[in-house]
Amino acid sequence: MALLTWSDHYLIGNETIDQQHKELFRLINAFHSHWLEERNQRDIVPLLNRLIAYAEMHFRQEESIMDAAGFPLAGEHQQIHEAMIDTIFRLQQAYEDGSLRLEMETMNFVKSWLTQHILENDFRFREFMKKKQSLAKTAQP
């Protein structure tokens, strides 16, 4: 059972960002499926680590794309990413040291973490790029 379902509704309009978002959906679903089937910490931790490493890489590339585009909210977006990574690291550490059991509540956090971030924060970049492209078209002779 998939925790997340990809939809073109999540598209930002930047091929790199969109492909990475799809991969994050896939990784979260793989992590969730494995958790449902196994619930074995030894097997789940590597999947969690892979998900976190990919999310960090994605955030850095997304920030670079935003900076290069001149997105005025790039600094704010980077701070949001930092807070998200801090939260995920705290969850990871708590899980690895045994003080947190992964329950559906945690899975729902991971789900909303990604979908809400895309819909609320990344869509700001999408709107910025649409306006930028529209202005560029009107400025052409």
Protein Blocks (a to p, Z undefined) as FASTA:
>chain_A
ZZbdcdfklpnoiaklmmmmmmmmmmmmmmmmmmmmnopaklmmmmmmmmmmmmmmmmmm
mmmmmmmnopaklmmmmmmmmmmmmmmmmmmmmmmnopaccdfklmmmmmmmmmmmmmmm
mmmmmmmmmmmmmmmmmmpZZ
